[in-house]
């Protein structure tokens, strides 16, 4: 899932300057799970903005809504009547959601309410960790199911650097060394032979270094005729 | 002969090689490098020029290496993976070779969060093992990565670092083997304080025959004070400083002299360990002591390459 966290309220308020009718739009997917932009957080944000407006006599009108998935136009289109009433949308979704809203409503300014951080998983209640670097060329089969791109501070591919000590990374005593974890995992799996392999320079073309990525699954793409039929059905 | 550097010639002859280290200044004035080079000339066979060590911005290792060449001192140019992608690495190697730099040390580099540019973005397009692969291929096959032919291949003797004191210990020799396979002609280790652990590591190195495929240089940092010992024990990642060494420094009447004495004893001991082909002495901010250490260890005069 995508992990994000709310921007500081002060920063959000500063970014909202010049707007008066604000739609706070949340998302029920990833950002709800990481307690950053779901229905509950949207409610708290909307109330905080109303309070701020009242205290400072700003006259803001704050509306609130939460869609199922802010990254998919099918859901975001439902926002149309509310967006029409607003001069700005405060998106409480990830950066993908915020951009989807902006793309569908190009005449209304979208302000991000969250900082989108990473692709990760809940570690324990209230704690989320990055797991995948989205490099576009997965190596988990070589690394004991642990991603060195995302989880090693140097994205190394050939084992732990000289800063790995007692299982921890040199950058921070609370950060596990991903390569120590990989070593322990491969040892458990009886595949330490994989630690001997020299992994050659990686192609970063499928990573973001190749520009914005686009995946096309030909079999799923509709033909012009099919699109026409679908529109007709809609 | 791969590059014809002094240290390559000496290793090939079976000499015990000594390298030192010069930290480039936080300055556009090269005179500190020049002065160190003049003062240290003849006391080691080559000197490492560190590459923005601890991620603090300093004069580049390439420029500093050229200053050493001007002073008739052989440089070992350090090159981190932190600040360069494969384009810059290959380009800098061509430039360094053109200017006469014949030794290059491939290293990952200290993470940028340690230094004075914490907000910077690191590169790590390659790791140090891949860096060795790319640069040794340039030299050996005259090709840049991806197959284009070079008009003239770089002449370079390639080094790498090894840290017997990092974890997991059982992987440390495997990592060395990977570096050797990737093209490391010589190895400089992390500073040794825990000699027992170093010897355990070396025993595995020799049992795998790696000492015959690369030249291992044992890293040493002379201790200036008990504070320095404690600092390295507690604050420097990837280092092990045994308590007995801290206690010895604490009990010493003249800690500076004690630090030098320890370093000399370490060298004398290292000379007896199979597979150790040299020492890399890093008197951090204490360069002036290098001649005394080398002399007291009986390593003078340095042989002519």
Interface residues (C-beta under 8 A of the other chain):
Chain A: X153 X154 X155 X156 X157 X158 X159 X160 X161 X162 X163 X164 X165 X166 X167 X170 X171 X177 X180 X183 X184 X195 X196 X198 X199 X200 X201 X202 X204
Chain B: X81 X82 X86 X108 X110 X111 X113 X114 X122 X124 X125 X126 X127 X128 X129 X130 X133 X134 X145 X161 X162 X163 X165 X166 X167 X168 X171 X174 X175 X177 X178 X181 X182 X190 X237 X238
